Amino acid sequence: MWHQLVRLSFVRIFYPCLMIFGTVGNILCLIILLRKRFRHQSTCQYLCVLAVIDILFIYTRSTRYLYRYIYNADLRNTSLWICRSLMFFSSTLSHLASWILVIVSFDRYFMIKNLFARRDAN
């Protein structure tokens, strides 16, 4: 019995906070990274894409749990199309976020490598 109470409290508090703070944090990242002096850097462009993907992922994942809490029904059971769409978007956005971080890491590696190569050439 107390497990359900803890779970419901967790869903009631955690997911709305996650949606609010996640959205605000990612929008602040977008505002900062879209400034003129950062716009031309490839890493900042990748991080902008990552912020948008994170916002979409937060809403895709959190909406499902909040729907279950509010309506006491799983959104995936409403229709096969909704189930497949939710699973597809959730998985795709999660994998995209991971791969964008890999791309950012390689981008930074090559930038630093080229910087040291230019410095050694001089």
C-alpha positions in Angstrom: 0.0 0.0 0.0 2.7 2.5 0.9 4.5 1.6 -2.3 1.6 3.0 -4.3 1.5 6.1 -2.2 5.2 6.7 -2.8 4.8 6.1 -6.5 1.9 8.4 -6.9 3.6 11.1 -4.9 6.7 10.6 -7.1 4.6 10.9 -10.3 2.6 13.9 -9.0 5.7 15.9 -8.0 8.6 14.6 -10.1 7.2 14.7 -13.6 5.7 18.2 -13.5 8.9 19.5 -12.0 10.9 17.7 -14.6 8.8 19.3 -17.3 9.0 22.8 -15.9 12.7 22.8 -15.0 13.7 20.8 -18.1 11.9 23.2 -20.4 13.2 26.3 -18.7 16.7 25.0 -18.7 16.7 23.9 -22.3 15.1 27.2 -23.4 17.8 29.1 -21.5 20.5 27.0 -23.3 18.9 27.8 -26.6 18.8 31.5 -25.8 22.5 31.5 -24.9 23.6 29.3 -27.7 21.7 31.2 -30.4 23.5 34.5 -29.6 25.6 35.9 -32.5 29.0 35.0 -31.1 28.1 31.3 -30.6 26.0 30.8 -33.7 28.9 30.1 -36.0 30.5 27.4 -33.8 29.5 23.9 -34.8 29.5 22.6 -31.2 26.9 25.2 -30.2 24.8 24.2 -33.2 24.9 20.6 -32.1 24.0 21.6 -28.5 21.0 23.6 -29.8 19.7 20.6 -31.6 20.3 18.6 -28.4 18.3 21.1 -26.3 15.3 20.8 -28.7 15.6 17.0 -28.7 15.7 17.1 -24.9 12.5 19.2 -24.7 10.7 16.8 -27.0 11.9 13.8 -25.1 10.8 15.2 -21.7 7.3 15.9 -23.0 7.1 12.6 -24.8 8.1 10.6 -21.8 6.4 12.7 -19.1 3.1 13.0 -20.8 2.7 9.2 -20.8 3.2 9.0 -17.0 1.1 12.0 -16.2 -1.7 10.7 -18.4 -1.6 7.4 -16.5 -1.7 9.3 -13.2 -4.6 11.6 -14.2 -6.8 9.2 -16.1 -5.7 6.0 -14.5 -5.1 4.5 -17.9 -2.0 3.8 -20.0 -1.8 6.0 -23.0 -0.3 3.1 -25.0 -3.5 1.1 -24.6 -5.6 3.7 -26.3 -4.7 2.6 -29.8 -2.0 0.7 -31.6 -1.0 3.8 -33.5 -0.5 5.9 -30.4 1.5 3.0 -28.8 3.8 2.7 -31.7 4.2 6.4 -32.1 5.1 6.9 -28.4 7.6 4.1 -28.4 9.1 5.2 -31.7 9.5 8.9 -30.7 10.7 8.0 -27.2 13.4 5.6 -28.5 14.4 7.8 -31.4 14.8 10.9 -29.3 16.7 9.1 -26.7 19.1 7.6 -29.2 19.5 10.9 -31.1 20.4 12.7 -27.9 23.1 10.1 -27.2 24.5 10.3 -30.7 24.6 14.1 -30.7 26.7 13.9 -27.6 29.1 11.6 -29.4 29.2 14.0 -32.3 29.9 16.9 -29.9 32.8 14.9 -28.4 34.3 14.2 -31.8 33.8 17.8 -32.9 35.7 19.0 -29.8 38.4 16.4 -30.2 39.1 17.5 -33.8 39.0 21.2 -32.9 41.6 20.7 -30.1 43.7 18.4 -32.3 43.7 21.0 -35.1 44.6 23.7 -32.7 47.6 21.8 -31.4 48.6 20.9 -34.9 48.6 24.5 -36.0 50.5 25.6 -32.9 53.2 22.9 -33.4 53.5 23.9 -37.1 54.3 27.5 -36.1 
